[in-house]
């Protein structure tokens, strides 16, 4: 079983531009990767350390911070029962771009489509980057923090509740 120190030393030697944070409360180290290096780092972790499972790929919008968007890849090694988070940080631009992780993990396909659908992050080289949950003609990206909350009026026993972004504070 490879120790965290060995992961750290090998990664720093192979990719000196990475930032590696200590394990968090979930005992999962975080590796911050420049966007253009994501596929190489994911393939290296898969091939050299046995992180063969992409458990999750998600995003966060940190409106008001720079970098604004964080794309998180959670990997798991079944051989050593170890997890690692790989993070790409993207600037506050209308259409942030990052290379697709599909060449490294086929499971990234639907995860990337969902992140594109809800955050508008473009995964360059994705085989079919189209909306997956929202209608094709949907405008905007509902999980961005600067999107209106929206909603529809709701009827309840003869009363109307306006959409949440049209409600006044009591």
Secondary structure, 3 states (H helix, E strand, C coil): CCCHHHHHHHHHHHCCCCEEECCCCCCCEEEECCHHHHHHHHHHHHHHHCCCEEEEEEEEECCCCCCCEEEEEEEEECCCCEEEEEEEEECCCCCCEEECCCCCCCCHHHHHHHHHHHHCCEEECCCCCCCCCCCCCCCCCCCCCCCCCCCCCEEECCEEECCHHHCCCC
